């Protein structure tokens, strides 16, 4: 009689197979155990992914495609002081690249941490595509209102041109309406001198949208100069632009009255012909 192998011992652990049942198919209890193991592994993976990793600041590079180009030095120094006292409260997001790391979101915190003298910074390492990185960078800055209108416009334009997206697709990705995306892109059609004023926060997005209703670039520049020099509000700018687009009509000028001589002549004719007479025009023959 042949000896039974270890397989029988395993069967005794999981229960006997039913008569005629395929022995390669695990029992339901085994399936449930496997499911629970998978759940535990998934939870462990999520915990590991969401756990910040301390990375040397010198190994981290800024994203060359970061839409935000202007960082206020005073605000950075204030953040650096806060980091000295309380540390980096929110980790930055990075992607590993050949032993180094590229910032996906959090460049401002990274810059301030360098000013504060930190050697390492907490990071969440993610493996995003180039397009995903561009989208996340825009979304993070827009949510924090860190981008000036021109930076937003250039970032949106870059998404459209580089990844062949429509304005509707971009609007959906960044959580903006289609008209908002269109109006933002239109800012790039303004003269370069006005674009520079917007980037320096001397002219607001509201001012800029009002200037777009002027077709003449020269007029746009003239009004922009008045906004800066006179500190015009958006409403005052709208009134000024309206007056340029729809100049008031010339005041109606009354026709010159008839001279006394002409009136007297008219009376004499009435008396002669005993009928109503009206001489049109005046001494200069205007009618």
C-alpha positions in Angstrom: 0.0 0.0 0.0 1.5 3.4 -1.0 2.2 5.9 1.6 0.3 9.2 1.5 2.3 12.4 0.9 2.2 15.7 2.7 -0.7 16.8 0.5 -3.0 14.8 2.7 -1.7 16.7 5.8 -2.6 20.0 4.1 -6.0 18.7 3.3 -6.5 17.9 7.0 -5.8 21.6 7.7 -8.2 23.1 5.2 -10.8 20.3 5.3 -11.6 17.4 3.1 -12.4 18.0 -0.5 -15.9 17.0 -1.5 -16.2 13.8 -3.5 -15.7 14.5 -7.2 -14.4 18.1 -6.5 -11.3 19.3 -8.3 -8.5 19.2 -5.8 -6.7 22.1 -7.5 -9.5 24.5 -6.5 -9.1 25.9 -2.9 -12.0 25.8 -0.5 -14.0 28.9 0.2 -12.3 29.4 3.5 -8.9 29.5 1.8 -10.3 32.1 -0.6 -11.4 34.3 2.3 -8.0 34.0 3.9 -6.3 35.1 0.7 -8.7 38.1 0.4 -7.8 39.2 3.9 -4.1 38.9 3.2 -4.5 41.0 0.1 -6.4 43.6 2.1 -3.6 43.7 4.7 -0.9 44.1 2.1 -2.8 46.9 0.4 -3.2 48.8 3.7 0.5 48.3 4.4 1.4 49.6 1.0 -0.8 52.7 1.5 0.8 53.4 4.8 4.3 53.1 3.3 3.3 55.4 0.4 1.8 58.0 2.6 4.7 58.0 5.1 7.0 61.0 4.5 10.7 60.2 3.8 13.4 62.5 5.0 15.6 63.4 2.0 18.7 65.6 1.8 17.8 69.0 0.5 21.0 68.9 -1.7 19.6 65.9 -3.6 16.4 67.8 -4.5 16.0 69.8 -7.7 13.4 72.3 -8.7 11.0 71.5 -11.5 12.1 73.5 -14.6 8.5 73.4 -15.8 7.1 74.8 -12.5 4.5 77.4 -13.5 5.3 79.7 -10.7 8.4 81.8 -11.5 8.2 84.7 -9.0 8.7 84.1 -5.3 8.3 86.9 -2.8 11.5 87.2 -0.8 9.8 88.6 2.3 7.2 85.9 2.3 9.9 83.2 1.9 11.9 84.7 4.9 8.7 84.6 7.0 8.1 81.0 6.1 11.7 80.2 6.9 11.3 81.6 10.4 8.2 79.5 10.9 10.1 76.4 9.7 12.9 77.1 12.1 10.4 77.2 15.0 8.0 74.4 14.0 9.6 72.5 11.2 8.0 71.6 7.8 4.4 70.8 8.7 3.4 69.6 5.3 5.8 67.3 3.2 6.6 68.3 -0.3 6.0 65.9 -3.2 8.9 64.7 -5.3 9.7 62.2 -8.1 13.0 60.2 -8.1 15.2 60.7 -11.1 18.5 58.9 -11.4 19.4 59.1 -7.7 18.1 62.6 -7.3 14.6 64.0 -6.8 12.5 66.6 -8.8 9.9 68.7 -7.0 6.3 68.1 -8.1 4.7 70.3 -5.5 6.1 72.3 -2.6 8.9 74.4 -4.1 8.2 77.3 -1.8 8.6 75.1 1.3 11.8 73.7 -0.2 13.2 77.2 -0.8 12.3 78.3 2.7 13.8 75.2 4.2 17.1 76.0 2.5 17.0 79.5 3.9 16.2 78.1 7.4 19.3 75.9 7.1 17.6 72.5 7.1 19.7 69.6 5.9 16.7 67.3 5.1 13.1 67.9 4.3 10.1 65.5 4.6 9.0 64.2 1.2 6.4 62.0 -0.4 8.0 60.1 -3.3 5.6 59.6 -6.2 6.0 58.2 -9.7 3.9 60.5 -11.9 4.2 61.0 -15.6 5.5 64.3 -17.0 1.9 65.4 -17.9 0.6 64.5 -14.4 3.5 66.5 -12.8 2.5 69.5 -14.9 -1.2 69.2 -14.0 -0.5 68.8 -10.3 1.9 71.7 -10.2 -0.8 74.0 -11.8 -3.6 72.7 -9.5 -1.5 73.1 -6.3 -0.6 76.7 -7.2 -4.1 77.6 -8.3 -5.6 76.2 -5.1 -3.2 78.2 -3.1 -3.6 81.3 -5.3 0.2 81.4 -5.7 0.2 82.1 -9.4 -0.2 85.6 -10.9 -2.6 85.7 -13.9 0.2 85.5 -16.5 1.9 82.5 -14.8 -1.5 80.8 -14.9 -2.0 81.6 -18.5 1.4 80.4 -19.6 1.0 77.1 -17.6 -2.4 76.5 -19.2 -1.1 77.3 -22.7 1.8 74.9 -22.1 -0.6 72.1 -21.2 -2.6 72.7 -24.3 0.3 72.9 -26.7 2.5 70.1 -25.2 -0.2 67.5 -24.6 -2.6 68.5 -27.4 -5.4 69.2 -25.0 -8.5 71.2 -25.7 -9.6 74.1 -23.5 -12.5 72.0 -22.2 -10.1 69.2 -21.2 -7.8 71.6 -19.4 -10.7 73.2 -17.6 -11.9 69.8 -16.4 -8.4 68.8 -15.2 -7.7 72.0 -13.2 -11.2 72.5 -11.9 -12.0 75.8 -13.8 -14.8 76.7 -16.1 -14.2 76.9 -19.9 -14.8 80.7 -20.0 -12.3 81.2 -17.1 -9.7 79.3 -19.1 -10.4 81.2 -22.3 -10.3 84.6 -20.5 -7.0 83.6 -18.8 -5.4 82.7 -22.1 -6.5 86.0 -23.7 -4.3 87.9 -21.3 -1.3 86.7 -23.3 -2.6 88.7 -26.3 -2.0 92.0 -24.4 1.2 94.0 -25.3 4.3 92.8 -23.6 4.6 96.0 -21.5 1.2 95.3 -20.0 2.0 91.7 -19.4 5.0 92.8 -17.4 2.9 95.1 -15.3 0.5 92.2 -14.5 3.5 90.0 -13.5 4.7 92.7 -11.1 1.2 92.9 -9.6 0.9 96.6 -10.6 -2.2 95.7 -12.6 -4.8 93.1 -11.5 -6.5 90.4 -13.5 -9.7 92.5 -13.4 -7.8 95.5 -14.9 -6.3 93.3 -17.6 -9.6 91.8 -18.6 -11.0 95.3 -18.9 -8.1 96.3 -21.2 -8.9 93.4 -23.5 -12.1 95.2 -24.6 -10.0 97.9 -26.2 -9.0 96.8 -29.8 -6.2 99.4 -30.1 -2.9 98.3 -28.4 -1.8 101.9 -28.1 -5.0 102.8 -26.2 -4.5 99.7 -24.0 -1.0 101.0 -23.1 -2.3 104.5 -22.4 -5.1 103.2 -20.1 -2.6 100.8 -18.4 -0.3 103.7 -17.6 -3.2 105.7 -16.1 -4.1 102.7 -13.9 -0.6 102.6 -12.5 -0.1 106.4 -12.2 -3.5 107.2 -10.8 -4.2 104.0 -9.0 -7.5 103.5 -10.8 -9.9 100.8 -9.5 -11.3 98.2 -11.8 -14.6 100.0 -11.9 -13.0 103.3 -12.7 -11.0 101.6 -15.5 -14.2 100.1 -16.9 -15.8 103.6 -17.0 -12.7 105.0 -18.8 -12.6 102.1 -21.3 -16.4 102.6 -22.0 -15.9 106.3 -22.6 -13.1 105.4 -25.2 -15.2 102.8 -26.9 -18.4 104.8 -27.0 -17.5 108.5 -27.1 -20.4 110.8 -26.4 -22.1 112.3 -29.4 -21.5 116.0 -30.2 -23.9 118.4 -28.6 -26.7 119.4 -31.0 -26.1 122.9 -32.3 -29.2 125.1 -33.0 -29.4 126.5 -36.4 -28.7 130.3 -36.5 -31.9 132.2 -36.0 -33.3 134.4 -38.9 -32.1 137.9 -38.9 -34.6 140.8 -38.1 -34.4 141.8 -41.8 -35.4 138.3 -43.0 -38.3 138.1 -40.5 -39.6 141.6 -41.6 -39.4 140.5 -45.3 -41.4 137.4 -44.4 -44.1 139.5 -42.7 -44.3 141.9 -45.7 -45.0 138.9 -48.1 -47.7 137.6 -45.8 -49.5 141.0 -45.9 -49.1 141.3 -49.6 -50.5 137.8 -50.5 -52.7 137.5 -47.5 -51.5 133.9 -46.9 -49.1 132.0 -44.6 -45.5 132.3 -45.7 -42.4 130.7 -44.2 -39.0 131.4 -45.4 -36.7 128.4 -44.7 -33.0 128.9 -44.0 -31.2 132.0 -42.8 -29.0 134.7 -44.0 -26.2 132.2 -44.8 -28.7 130.0 -46.8 -28.5 127.1 -44.3 -31.5 124.8 -44.1 
